Amino acid sequence: MTDQSPIIVWFRDDLRLSDHPALHAAARSGTPVLCLYLLDEHSTQIKPPRARPMGGATRWWLAQSLRALSARLEAIGGTLVLRQGAAIDVIPALAREINASHVYWNEIAQAPHLTIADGVTEALADLDIGTESFPGDLLTHPSTIRNKDGRGLRVFTPFFKRILAMGGPAKPVPAPKLLIAAPKVKSDKLEDWQLEPTKPDWADGLRENWTPGEATAQKHLKRFLRDIRGYCNDRDRPDRAGTSRLSPHLRFGEISPRQVWHAAQFTADQQPELASDVGKFLSELGWREFSRHLLFDIPDLAARNLQESFDDFPWKADRKALKAWQRGLTGYPVVDAGMRELWHTGTMHNRVRMVVASFLVKHLLIDWREGEAWFWDTLVDADSGSNPANWQWVAGSGADAAPYFRVFNPILQGEKFDPDGNYVRRWVPELNNLSAKLVHQPWTATPMELEDAGIKLGIDYPMPIIDHKEGRDRALKAYKTIRSG
């Protein structure tokens, strides 16, 4: 034990030890370190821009991730202290309690988090306690990519070219091998935070499919890069294990985008024949970055249309259709498979996300904000930048948005990307006995084919809640009202 005043490291969306600049700097100082995670649900009540409350699935993930982080800290001599309350109150109080010299944290480049951090800085300065923030959640700070008017870019391709022109992000820093423990202080019990569902406990599917934590994130990255050959095509196939499964780990900072970028680039350097697959993967990481940069400039990204013309869009308030979509009972197998996968696992294949989103906002003409809110509550990777940015992209109201006349045909999407019907059969077992030809459009089956498959349409599985052509025509008509206005 040392007599030096300790440093508090405030963990936020960065629940890892490696490439954690704040923890790295604190460990290198040679002083005692107190690691703090603060459940700040009070700052969601401050004046706008507000921090967004977590959804149910992300609350479950957070609990598991904190357990994993605590174990890793203990292995190197540290302890994770849990506290609850407003950061501007809790952190200065803790700093006084242990006579801390400094508080370190990794910056979250989002308006509400910056506002909270600024308040903490001011409160600590009044106590003559130093603070230091470090870059932690992005490849580059949004201030580095601006147009000639000083505004962030709204089109992805030139944005990503700028990222590539920078030569990639800074190299990751290693995890500390040893921490000098600060004096023990009282810590909340994780169970008292009630992050996990109990009555009812709907998280069985999450537990079956995910193991949160830094160690798992690193395993997923290594496995994915080892098998990345064919990613350009396999990434669109929900019936194959062709994606990285890193999105929730990135959401909670169990792995950093810098780590992912450099590991992928190393793979391409070592195996040039994989360059196209790696390049496509890096562009997906770039889209996450693009969405976060949008959020930096537009804090209310989840609430308002980026294209103001959409403020007059004739959305339909159809609660019955919305509920059918949420439950995976639309009568379109690939849509229903995706929505059931989401409910059971807390995630959904990216290609299918686009299909189900297009179906909601275009076939059903339901406001994209309804879908965004449902995803926010049910996704384990619900990201405050990517989630609203992606929904606005599909709706046509956002940055670099899809053309309004692009209405995904859920039948053709299913046939193209799930040609054997294996994805549908996994999540819509009512259709198990239908052939690949019929599984994406069971209403076209003859009475004998339905009888042989043991299906009664309208009873075992619903008829489509809207005809595809009718839905498409209605959507195009609605979109033309704002495009011509």
N, C-alpha and C positions, 0 to 999 in steps of 0.2 A: 504494500500500500504506500501511496505517496501523499505528501501534504499539499501537492499542487491543486489549485482549483480545477474542478472537472469541466469538460465540454459536454454539452447536451447535443446529441445528434437527433434531430427531429425527422423521423421517418414519415413519409407521406405516400404517394403512389410509386414507391421505389423499394419494395419489400425484398431486398437482396443484399448480399455482401459484396459481390464482385461488381466492378464498374459502378461503385457508389462513391462519387467524388467527395461528398460531405463526410462519410464514414472514413474514407481513405485519408483525408486530410486530418481528421481528428485522431486517428490511430497513429499517424506519423508524428504528431505533436509530442508524443511521449507522456501525455497527461491522462488522468482517468477519464473514461468516457461513459456517459449515461445515454442509453438508447431509448428513445421515447416514441411510442405511437399514440397519437391523439385521435380519438373518435369525436370529431367536431361536427355535431349535427346542429349546433346552435348558430353557427355562421351561415347556415342556409336561410336564416331569418333576417339577416342584415339587409340594408337597402341594396337595390340592384347595382351591379350584377351579382346575383346570388350564386353560391355554390349549390350544385344540384344534388338533392338527396339520392342515395343509392337505391337501386331496385332490389327486389327480393333475392334474385340469383346472385348478384354481386355481393350482397351482404353475406350470403353463405360462403362464397369464395373467400372473402376477406377473413372470415374466422379461421378457415383452414390455412390460409397463407400466413397469418400471424402466428399460428402454432409452429409452422415450419420455420419461420424466421427466428422465433424464440429459441428453437432447438439449435439452429446454426450459430446463433450468437453465444449460447451457452458453451458450445464446443470450443470457442476461442476465448473464453473467459468473460464474456459480456452477459448482460441481462437486458431483456426487453421490458420496459416499464409501460404499463397501459394506464392512460388517464382519459377522462371524458369531460367535454365541456368546450367552451369557446376558446380558441387558441390565444386570443389577446389577453385572456384572464389566466388560463392554466399554465402557459409556458413561463411567463414572468414569475408566477407564484412558485413553480418548481425550481426555477433558477435561483430565486432567493433561498428556498429551502435547502439547497445543496451548495450554496455559495458558488455558483457556476461562473466561470470567466467569460464563456462564449456560448452561443447557440449556433449550430451549423445545420443547414438543410439544403436539399436539392430543389432548385426552382421548378415550379410548374407554370409554364407560360400560358396561363389562362387568366382572364381578368379577375374572377372572384378569388382565385388562389393568390394572385399577386396582391390584391387588396388586403387579404387576410395577413399575408406575410409582411406587408408594409406596416400594418397595425402592430404586429408583434415586434418588428424592428424599432418602432417608435417607443413602445412600452418598455423594451429592454434598454434602450438608450437612456431613458429617464432613470434607470437603475444603474447606469454606467456598466452595462453588460454588453459585450461586443457581439456582433452577428456577422455571419458570412453565408452567402448562398452560392450554389454551384450549378452549372448546367447539368441536367440529368435526364430529361424525358424526351428530348428531341435530337435529331441529327444535326440541326443548326437552329439558332435562335431566329424567330420570325423577322426580327429587325434586319437580318442579313439578306433577305430576299424581298426586295421592294421594286416597284416600277418607278418610272421617272417622276411620277407625282407623289412618291413616297407611300403608295398603297400596296398591300399584298397582292400577289397575282391571283387571278380568278380562273385561269385555264391551266389544266394539269401539265400538258406536254412541255410548255416553256418553263414551268416551275421545276419539273423534274430535270430538265436539261441544266438548269442552274445548279441543282443539287449535284449532278454528275460533274459539272465543270469545277466545282469546289474540290474535287478529288476525294470525296467521302468525308465522314466525320472524324473527329479526333479519336485516337486509339483508346480503348478501354483501359481503366486502371485496375490493378489486381485487388482481390479481397485481402483484408488484413489477416495475418496469421495469428495475431494475439491482440487482445484488448486489455488495458488496465482498468479494472472495474472501479466504478465510482461507489461511494457509500450507498448502502441499500436504503431504498425508500419504499413507501407503500405503493402497491400497484393494484389496479382494478382486476377483478377476475373476469376473464374473457366471457365466461358463461353468463355473467350478469348483464352483458351488453345485449343479449338476446338477438344475436345476428342470425342464428339458425332457426329454421321453422320447427315447431313442435306439434301444434294442434291445428291443422294436420301437418305431419312431416311429409312434405312433398319433394324432399331432396334425394330420394333413393336413386333416381336416375343420374343426378349430378355425381353422387358418390361412386356409382358404377363406372362412370365415363371419365372422371377427372381426379387427378392427384395434384392439388395446388402446391406451389413452392418452387424455389429456385432450382433445386436439384432436378425436378421433373422438367422444368423449362430447358435446362441445358441438355437433358437427354433427348427431348423432342427436337431440338435444333440439330444435334449431332446425327440423329436418325434421319431426319429430313434431308440434310445436306448429303448424307451418304447415298440416299435413294432419290436424289433430285432429278435424275435423268428422266425426261418425259414430262416434266412439270408443266410445260407450256400447254400440253393437251390434257393431262390428267387433272389439272386444277379445276377443270370445268365438269368433271365427272363425279357426281355425288355417290355413284355406286362404287367408287374406288377410294383408297386411302392416299389421295394425291396431294393433300395440303399439309401445311406445317403444324397445324394445331397450336400455334404460338400466340394467337390473338388474346386469350385471357391472361396469359403470362405477361404479355406486353402491357395489357391494361393495368395490371397491378404492379408493374415494374419488377417482376421477378426475374426478368431479363431485360436488358436495355436495347434500344434500337441500334446503338453503336456496336454492341456485341454481335447482334444479328448481322449487321452490315459487313463488319470485318470478317466474320466467319464465312459468310457467303462469298465475299470477294476472294478470300484465300482459296476456297474451293475452285472458283473459276480460274484463278492463277495457276493452281496445281493441275487442273484438268480443263484445258482450253475448250475441249469438245462440249463442255457443259455450259459454256458462256451464255448461250441463248436462254437456257432454262434459269440460270442464276440471274440473268438480266431481267427476266420477267418477274422473278420473285422479288428482286430489289425494287422494281417499279411498284409492286404491291405495298412494300414498306414505304415507298415514296408517297403512295396515295394516303396512307395513314398520316404521314407528315403533312401533306397538303391539307388534309382535313383539320389537323391541329393548328396549322397556320391560319386557316379560315376562322377558326374559333377564336384565335388571338385577336383578330380584327373585328369579329362579329360575336360578341359574348352571348347574344340571344339567338344563336343559330338554330336551336331546337324550337323556337317559338314563332319566328317570323320568316316569311318568304324572302329570299334574297332577290328574287325577281318580283318587283312590286306589282307587276301586272297580275300576279297570281292572287293578290288580295281580293280580287273580285271573282275568283274562280267559283263556279256553281257546284260546290261540294254537296253531297247528299248525306244527311244525318240518318243513316240506316242502321239502327242498333242491332236488328236481327241479323243482317248480313255481316256486320262486324263480328258478332258473337260466333257465327258459323265459321268465319275466317280464323278467329282466334283458336277455335276448338279443332280445326282441321276437318271441317264438315262442309266444304264448298261443293263437293261433287267432282272436283278436278284433282285427280290422284296425286300429281307431283306437288301441287299447292298444299294439299292436305298432309302429304308425307313430310314436307318441310315444316309445317306448323306443329305437327306431332313430335318431330325430331326436336324442335325447339323446346317444347314443353317438357320433354323427358330428359334431355341432355343439357339444356341451357345454351345450346349453340345450333347453328344451321349452316349447311354448306353454302359457300358464297354465291354460286350460280343460282341456287334455289332461293336465296335471299332476294335476288333481283326479280325472280319470277313471282314470288309471293307478294313482294312490294308492288310490282307493276299491276298485279291482279287487284289489289286493294284500291289503289289510287286511280286506276284506269277502267278496269271492268266494273268495279263497284262505285267509283267516284266518291270514295270516302277520303276525307282529309288526311294527308300524309302524316300529320301530327298524331293522329290516332294510332297509326302503325308504329311510329317512332316511339311513342309512349309504351306500347305493348312490348316492343323489343327492349326498351330500357329496363323494364321490370323483369323480363324473362331471360335475357342474355347474360351469360357469365362474362362475356367480353364487351358488355355495354360501355362504349367509349364516348365521352362527351363531345368529341370531334367527329369521329367516323360515323356514329349512329345517325345524327341529324343530317350530316353532309351527304351520306348515302341515300337517305330517304328523299332529300331534296333533289338529288341527282336523278333518281328514278321519276319523281313527280314532274321534273322539268323546271322547278322553281329555284334551283340552286346554282352554284358555280359549275361551269363546265358541264351543264346538265345534258341528259340524253334528249334527243329530238322528241318533241311532243307527239309526233306521229308514230313513234316506236312503241308499239303495244305488244308485249310478249304474248305469243300464243302458247298457253300452258300445255296444250296437247303436243305441239311440235317440239317445244323445249324438253318435255319428258322423253319423247321418242328419240331426240338427238343425243341427249346427254345421259339418259338412263335407258339405253336401247333394249336391254334384256328385261327391264322392269324390276331389277333387284332392289334398287333403292325404294321404290314404291312398295314392293312386297314386304320389305322390312318394317316400314312404318304404317302401312295400311294393310294389315294382314287379312282383312275381309276380302281382298282381291287376290290372295295367294294363288288361287287355282285358275286364274285367267292367263291366257297366252300373252306373250310379249306384244303381239299385235293389238290386243284388246285392253291391256292393263292400264293404258293411259287414256282410254276413252271407253269405259265399260258400258255406257249407254248405247253404243253401237253394236253390242253383242246381240245375237239372236236369242229368243226365249230358250232354245235348247242349250245354247252355249252358257247362258246364265244358270240354267238348271244344273248342268254338268259341273259348273264351278261352285254350286251351292250358294248362289247369291240372289237375293231379292232386292232389286234396286228400289230405293225409296224406303226400304226397311233395314236391310243389312248395311247398305251404303247409299248415301243420298244421290239423287239426280242433281245435275249442275244447277246452282242457284241462279245462274244467268247464262244465256247462250253466248258463246264466244263472239260470234259475228255481231250480235246485238250489242254486246258490251263494248266491242271495239268501235263500232259506228257511233255509239253514244259518247264514248270518250273523245273521239275526234271532233264531234260536233261541239262538245263542251270546250275543248281546247281552242277551237277556232273563234269562240266568242271572246276570248281574251287576246288572241293573236291579232285579231282584226280591230280590237277596240282602241 
